[in-house]
Amino acid sequence: MFTAFFRKKFFRLNIFLLLFFAAAVVVKPAVASSTFKTSRTRLLDPCGQQMVVRGVNAGIAFPSDPTAKSLSEISLTGANTVRLTFRWRINKSNPQAVDVALQKAVENNMVAMPSIWDASGNWKQLSFAVDFWAQPEMVSVLRQYEDMLLLNIANEAGSSSVWHDDFRQQYSLAIKKLRKAGLHMPLVIDAADWGRDEAYIIQNARYLIRQDPDQNLLFSWHPWDENQPQERYKTAIDTINKKRIPLLIGEFSNVGAQGKGNIDYNYLMQYASENNIGWLWWWWSSGLTANHHAMTTDGLYGNWANVGEDVALTNPYGISATSKRTGYMENRSCSGQVESDSIPLAPS
């Protein structure tokens, strides 16, 4: 009888634990947030599904593409993201021009990543870039597309002379000003030294994430230095991942910025893919002197230049092979998608 008593108790305990764990796995319809979100190293869509950035830089302000017609061509590669160039000093980029490009990107089921180029290499112009996005007319435009937007505060602000303390201080102010203006999408921060020096990300990203009321930042590295060993790329990515920093390779090519030397783009694409790191090729089509970087001769899909066909279609780590669009990007809805709460640890 004593043994039977404990058998009954043990049976009841097992039933309790089974019910506990069954209740812990709650499958429910996904509820959309208003924007993409970062979570440790991951970028999540408004339904909470991971999205790894794959795409290209597109010339909107330069070369001039005021109607953003190139974006429908880029979408044919399967790209899920497009970075958009704007520059006040070239064509007086304005809210209307930004609106046209954002709408075209979203119509083609791609996340838009607008960026302003006026601060490139010029640290003193960072405040101009922040004010450019924070003006009420621009905020109104950005809010229309905030669920499909990553906002790159400034392209490559600052040279190698930027002090790390100043990098922290000025970007802290920038983050808070943009959040106060009502912008809550992920903010993308480029490394200084024209985007090249990953140390600005490694040493400062965690601090800046803590300064962000939304804790919704992405950090962009532009590895333009020529003839670098694979170990540099591996060490940078491994270190940034270990620090749980969301990383994006925002620009790179097969040759250096001036068309000289080599960049091991195959290894960058492969190691990024193996580590779920997003990347954007520089760039789709160029009307400037940097034609050695262009993927196409004239912006039309299929008219390939340089290594464009490899990056877009044939490389096993290229855009077509590794780019995925989430259900939200295709439907702008979480309907039919589910999310599962993680199972808690068993009680002791």
C-alpha positions as CSV (number, residue, x, y, z in Angstrom):
1,M,0.0,0.0,0.0
2,F,2.9,2.3,0.8
3,T,4.4,1.6,-2.7
4,A,1.1,2.1,-4.4
5,F,0.7,5.5,-2.7
6,F,4.0,6.7,-4.1
7,R,3.3,5.3,-7.6
8,K,0.1,7.3,-7.6
9,K,2.0,10.4,-6.5
10,F,4.7,9.8,-9.2
11,F,2.0,9.3,-11.9
12,R,0.3,12.6,-10.9
13,L,3.6,14.4,-11.0
14,N,4.4,13.1,-14.5
15,I,0.9,14.3,-15.7
16,F,1.5,17.7,-14.2
17,L,4.9,18.1,-15.9
18,L,3.5,17.0,-19.3
19,L,0.7,19.5,-19.0
20,F,3.2,22.2,-17.9
21,F,5.4,21.7,-20.9
22,A,2.4,21.4,-23.3
23,A,1.1,24.7,-22.0
24,A,4.6,26.3,-22.4
25,V,4.7,25.8,-26.1
26,V,2.1,28.4,-27.2
27,V,1.5,28.7,-30.9
28,K,-0.3,31.9,-31.7
29,P,-0.8,34.1,-34.7
30,A,2.1,36.5,-35.1
31,V,1.4,40.1,-34.3
32,A,3.1,42.7,-36.5
33,S,5.2,45.4,-34.9
34,S,5.5,48.7,-36.7
35,T,9.1,48.1,-37.9
36,F,12.0,45.7,-38.4
37,K,13.8,45.0,-35.1
38,T,17.3,43.9,-34.2
39,S,17.7,41.1,-31.6
40,R,21.3,40.4,-30.7
41,T,22.9,39.7,-34.0
42,R,19.7,39.1,-35.9
43,L,17.4,41.3,-37.9
44,L,13.7,40.4,-37.5
45,D,10.8,41.5,-39.7
46,P,7.6,43.0,-38.2
47,C,6.3,39.5,-37.6
48,G,9.4,38.4,-35.8
49,Q,10.9,36.3,-38.7
50,Q,14.6,36.6,-39.3
51,M,15.7,38.4,-42.5
52,V,19.3,38.4,-43.7
53,V,20.1,41.3,-45.9
54,R,21.1,40.5,-49.5
55,G,21.1,43.1,-52.2
56,V,22.9,46.0,-53.8
57,N,23.5,49.8,-53.6
58,A,21.4,51.7,-56.2
59,G,22.2,55.1,-57.6
60,I,19.3,57.5,-57.0
61,A,21.1,60.8,-56.6
62,F,24.2,59.6,-58.4
63,P,24.0,58.4,-61.1
64,S,20.7,60.2,-61.5
65,D,17.7,57.9,-61.4
66,P,15.0,60.3,-60.2
67,T,12.2,57.8,-60.9
68,A,14.1,54.9,-59.3
69,K,13.5,52.7,-62.4
70,S,16.5,50.6,-61.6
71,L,14.8,49.1,-58.5
72,S,12.4,46.9,-60.5
73,E,15.5,45.6,-62.4
74,I,17.3,44.9,-59.1
75,S,14.3,43.0,-57.8
76,L,14.7,40.4,-60.6
77,T,17.9,39.1,-58.9
78,G,15.8,38.2,-55.8
79,A,17.5,40.9,-53.7
80,N,15.6,41.5,-50.5
81,T,17.2,44.9,-49.7
82,V,18.4,47.9,-51.7
83,R,20.5,50.8,-50.4
84,L,19.5,54.1,-51.9
85,T,21.9,57.0,-52.5
86,F,20.8,60.6,-51.8
87,R,23.0,63.7,-51.8
88,W,21.9,67.3,-51.2
89,R,25.0,68.8,-52.8
90,I,24.5,67.0,-56.1
91,N,20.8,67.2,-56.8
92,K,19.2,68.7,-53.7
93,S,17.7,65.4,-52.6
94,N,14.4,66.1,-50.8
95,P,11.4,64.4,-49.2
96,Q,9.7,64.0,-52.6
97,A,12.7,62.3,-54.2
98,V,13.0,60.0,-51.1
99,D,9.3,59.1,-51.3
100,V,9.5,58.1,-55.0
101,A,12.4,55.7,-54.3
102,L,11.0,54.2,-51.1
103,Q,7.7,53.5,-52.8
104,K,9.4,51.8,-55.7
105,A,11.5,49.6,-53.4
106,V,8.4,48.5,-51.4
107,E,6.4,47.9,-54.5
108,N,9.1,45.4,-55.5
109,N,9.0,43.7,-52.1
110,M,12.4,44.9,-51.1
111,V,13.4,46.6,-47.8
112,A,14.7,50.1,-48.5
113,M,17.8,51.5,-46.9
114,P,18.1,55.2,-47.7
115,S,21.4,56.9,-46.9
116,I,22.6,60.5,-47.3
117,W,26.1,61.0,-48.8
118,D,27.0,64.5,-47.8
119,A,28.9,63.5,-44.7
120,S,31.1,60.9,-46.5
121,G,34.6,61.2,-44.9
122,N,33.5,64.5,-43.3
123,W,32.7,64.1,-39.6
124,K,31.5,67.7,-39.3
125,Q,28.7,67.0,-41.6
126,L,27.1,64.2,-39.5
127,S,24.8,66.8,-37.9
128,F,23.6,67.8,-41.4
129,A,22.7,64.2,-42.1
130,V,20.8,63.9,-38.9
131,D,18.9,67.1,-39.6
132,F,18.2,65.9,-43.1
133,W,16.2,62.9,-41.8
134,A,14.7,64.7,-38.8
135,Q,13.0,67.5,-40.8
136,P,9.2,67.1,-40.3
137,E,8.5,66.7,-44.0
138,M,11.0,63.9,-44.3
139,V,9.8,62.2,-41.1
140,S,6.3,62.2,-42.6
141,V,7.6,60.3,-45.7
142,L,9.7,57.8,-43.7
143,R,6.8,57.0,-41.4
144,Q,4.8,55.9,-44.5
145,Y,7.2,53.1,-45.2
146,E,8.6,52.4,-41.7
147,D,7.7,48.7,-41.7
148,M,10.0,48.2,-44.7
149,L,12.8,50.5,-43.8
150,L,16.3,50.6,-42.5
151,L,17.6,54.1,-42.1
152,N,21.3,54.6,-42.8
153,I,22.0,57.8,-40.9
154,A,25.0,58.9,-42.9
155,N,27.3,57.2,-45.5
156,E,30.8,56.7,-44.1
157,A,30.8,59.8,-41.9
158,G,34.3,60.7,-40.8
159,S,37.9,59.9,-41.7
160,S,40.4,57.9,-39.6
161,S,40.9,61.0,-37.4
162,V,37.6,60.5,-35.6
163,W,38.2,59.8,-31.9
164,H,36.3,56.9,-30.5
165,D,34.9,59.0,-27.7
166,D,33.6,61.5,-30.2
167,F,32.1,58.7,-32.3
168,R,30.2,57.5,-29.3
169,Q,29.1,61.0,-28.2
170,Q,27.9,62.3,-31.6
171,Y,26.1,59.1,-32.6
172,S,24.4,59.0,-29.2
173,L,23.1,62.5,-29.9
174,A,22.1,61.5,-33.4
175,I,20.2,58.4,-32.2
176,K,18.2,60.3,-29.6
177,K,17.4,63.1,-32.0
178,L,16.0,60.7,-34.6
179,R,14.0,58.7,-32.0
180,K,12.6,61.9,-30.6
181,A,11.6,62.9,-34.2
182,G,9.4,59.8,-34.3
183,L,11.7,57.4,-36.3
184,H,11.7,53.9,-34.8
185,M,13.0,51.7,-37.6
186,P,16.5,50.2,-37.3
187,L,19.1,53.0,-37.6
188,V,22.2,51.9,-39.5
189,I,25.6,53.4,-38.4
190,D,28.6,53.2,-40.7
191,A,32.1,52.7,-39.3
192,A,34.3,55.8,-39.5
193,D,37.4,56.0,-41.7
194,W,35.1,56.0,-44.8
195,G,33.4,52.9,-43.5
196,R,36.5,50.9,-43.5
197,D,37.7,50.5,-39.9
198,E,35.8,47.8,-38.1
199,A,37.3,48.9,-34.7
200,Y,34.7,51.7,-34.6
201,I,32.0,48.9,-34.5
202,I,33.8,46.5,-32.2
203,Q,34.7,49.1,-29.6
204,N,31.5,51.3,-29.6
205,A,28.5,49.3,-30.8
206,R,27.4,47.9,-27.5
207,Y,27.6,51.3,-25.9
208,L,25.5,52.9,-28.6
209,I,22.9,50.1,-28.4
210,R,22.5,51.0,-24.7
211,Q,22.0,54.7,-25.6
212,D,19.2,53.9,-28.0
213,P,15.7,54.0,-26.3
214,D,14.5,51.4,-28.9
215,Q,17.7,49.3,-28.8
216,N,17.3,48.9,-32.6
217,L,20.6,49.5,-34.3
218,L,22.5,47.9,-37.2
219,F,26.2,48.6,-37.8
220,S,27.7,48.7,-41.3
221,W,31.2,47.9,-42.3
222,H,32.7,48.8,-45.8
223,P,35.8,46.6,-46.2
224,W,37.4,48.6,-49.1
225,D,41.0,48.0,-48.1
226,E,42.8,46.2,-50.9
227,N,44.7,42.9,-50.9
228,Q,43.6,42.0,-47.3
229,P,44.1,38.5,-45.9
230,Q,40.9,36.4,-45.3
231,E,41.9,36.4,-41.6
232,R,41.0,40.0,-41.3
233,Y,37.4,39.4,-42.5
234,K,37.1,36.3,-40.4
235,T,38.4,38.0,-37.2
236,A,36.2,41.0,-37.7
237,I,33.0,39.0,-38.2
238,D,33.8,36.5,-35.4
239,T,34.6,39.3,-32.9
240,I,31.5,41.3,-33.8
241,N,29.3,38.2,-33.6
242,K,30.8,37.3,-30.2
243,K,29.9,40.7,-28.9
244,R,26.3,40.1,-30.2
245,I,26.4,43.1,-32.5
246,P,24.1,43.2,-35.5
247,L,26.4,43.6,-38.5
248,L,25.8,44.5,-42.1
249,I,28.5,44.7,-44.8
250,G,27.1,47.8,-46.5
251,E,29.5,48.1,-49.4
252,F,32.1,45.9,-51.0
253,S,33.3,44.9,-54.5
254,N,35.9,42.7,-56.2
255,V,38.4,45.6,-56.4
256,G,39.4,48.5,-54.3
257,A,37.5,51.8,-54.2
258,Q,39.7,53.3,-56.8
259,G,39.6,50.2,-59.0
260,K,43.0,49.0,-58.0
261,G,44.0,45.9,-56.0
262,N,41.8,43.0,-55.2
263,I,39.1,42.3,-52.6
264,D,38.4,38.7,-51.8
265,Y,34.7,39.1,-52.4
266,N,34.1,35.3,-52.8
267,Y,35.3,34.7,-49.3
268,L,33.4,37.7,-47.9
269,M,30.1,36.4,-49.5
270,Q,30.8,32.8,-48.3
271,Y,31.8,33.7,-44.7
272,A,28.9,36.2,-44.4
273,S,26.5,33.5,-45.6
274,E,27.8,30.9,-43.1
275,N,27.4,33.4,-40.3
276,N,24.0,35.0,-41.4
277,I,25.6,38.3,-42.0
278,G,23.9,40.7,-44.4
279,W,25.6,42.4,-47.3
280,L,25.0,44.9,-50.1
281,W,27.2,45.0,-53.3
282,W,28.6,48.2,-54.6
283,W,26.8,48.8,-57.0
284,W,24.1,48.1,-59.6
285,S,25.0,50.6,-62.3
286,S,27.4,53.6,-62.4
287,G,27.4,56.7,-64.4
288,L,30.6,57.9,-62.6
289,T,34.2,56.9,-63.2
290,A,33.8,53.9,-60.9
291,N,32.5,51.6,-63.7
292,H,34.8,48.9,-62.5
293,H,32.3,48.2,-59.7
294,A,29.1,48.2,-61.7
295,M,27.1,44.9,-61.9
296,T,25.5,46.0,-65.1
297,T,26.4,48.2,-68.1
298,D,23.2,50.2,-68.1
299,G,21.1,49.3,-65.1
300,L,19.1,46.6,-67.0
301,Y,19.0,43.1,-65.6
302,G,21.0,40.7,-67.8
303,N,23.3,43.3,-69.2
304,W,26.1,42.2,-66.9
305,A,29.4,44.0,-66.3
306,N,32.5,42.9,-64.4
307,V,31.5,40.2,-61.9
308,G,27.9,41.2,-61.9
309,E,26.5,37.9,-63.2
310,D,28.5,35.9,-60.7
311,V,27.3,38.1,-57.8
312,A,23.7,38.1,-58.9
313,L,23.1,34.7,-60.3
314,T,25.9,32.1,-60.6
315,N,27.8,32.2,-57.3
316,P,26.6,29.7,-54.7
317,Y,26.9,32.5,-52.1
318,G,25.5,35.3,-54.3
319,I,22.2,37.1,-54.2
320,S,20.0,34.6,-56.1
321,A,21.3,31.7,-54.1
322,T,21.1,33.2,-50.6
323,S,18.6,36.0,-50.6
324,K,15.2,35.3,-48.9
325,R,12.2,37.5,-48.6
326,T,10.0,36.8,-45.6
327,G,6.3,36.4,-45.8
328,Y,5.8,39.9,-44.4
329,M,7.8,41.4,-47.2
330,E,5.7,39.7,-49.8
331,N,2.3,40.3,-48.1
332,R,2.8,43.2,-45.6
333,S,0.8,41.1,-43.2
334,C,1.4,38.5,-40.5
335,S,-1.7,36.6,-41.4
336,G,-1.1,32.9,-41.5
337,Q,2.3,33.1,-39.8
338,V,2.8,31.8,-36.3
339,E,5.3,32.4,-33.5
340,S,6.2,30.0,-30.7
341,D,7.1,31.0,-27.2
342,S,10.2,29.2,-26.0
343,I,9.9,26.4,-23.5
344,P,11.0,27.5,-20.1
345,L,13.4,25.5,-18.0
346,A,11.8,22.7,-16.0
347,P,11.1,23.6,-12.4
348,S,13.7,22.3,-9.9
